[in-house]
Amino acid sequence: MGVLPSLTSARVRDIRVGLVIAAGGALGAGLRWSIAEEWKATDRGFPWSTFAVNAVGCLALGILIVLLDEAIRGRVLVRPFIAIGILGGFTTFSTFAVQARLLVGTDPRLAIAYLFSTPFVAVVAVAVGAYLTTGTLAIAARRSHRRQS
């Protein structure tokens, strides 16, 4: 028995998945940071950059879910890289929570609007992304089927 655990194929796969998630997370967080730097939120105003990042990230997740399930099968590392890594690093619940807390102290009505609109828009964005992608893939499949006939 050695000191190091044996590297089974499952363990190697887990390490690879962890590495692609970390790489994707770095990309997503870097992108979010650059957007926040360009589109600064104020302590008293609606945090539009975080709101937009979360909405766009959720829309992208809705699109990705359908594409991975229906169009891009067999790519084991794509889902964790994009969905967990990039989009997980890009979207941010922690910043949302801190900004909401700051707004409570300065503008409670704006805080309530932010607290309710962000999750609502996020869920709707995932649904819209999935719906539009499903429809687009169905149209493409029908066109492809007609060409082959």
Secondary structure as the mmCIF struct_conf table of DSSP 4:
data_model
#
loop_
_struct_conf.conf_type_id
_struct_conf.id
_struct_conf.beg_label_comp_id
_struct_conf.beg_label_asym_id
_struct_conf.beg_label_seq_id
_struct_conf.end_label_comp_id
_struct_conf.end_label_asym_id
_struct_conf.end_label_seq_id
BEND BEND1 VAL A 3 LEU A 4
HELX_LH_PP_P HELX_LH_PP_P1 PRO A 5 SER A 6
HELX_RH_AL_P HELX_RH_AL_P1 SER A 9 GLU A 38
BEND BEND2 TRP A 39 TRP A 39
HELX_LH_PP_P HELX_LH_PP_P2 LYS A 40 THR A 42
BEND BEND3 ASP A 43 GLY A 45
HELX_RH_AL_P HELX_RH_AL_P2 TRP A 48 GLU A 70
TURN_TY1_P TURN_TY1_P1 ALA A 71 ALA A 71
BEND BEND4 ILE A 72 ILE A 72
TURN_TY1_P TURN_TY1_P2 ARG A 73 GLY A 74
TURN_TY1_P TURN_TY1_P3 VAL A 76 LEU A 77
HELX_RH_AL_P HELX_RH_AL_P3 VAL A 78 ARG A 79
HELX_RH_PI_P HELX_RH_PI_P1 PRO A 80 ILE A 86
HELX_RH_AL_P HELX_RH_AL_P4 LEU A 87 PHE A 90
BEND BEND5 THR A 91 THR A 91
HELX_RH_AL_P HELX_RH_AL_P5 PHE A 93 THR A 106
HELX_RH_AL_P HELX_RH_AL_P6 PRO A 108 GLN A 148
#
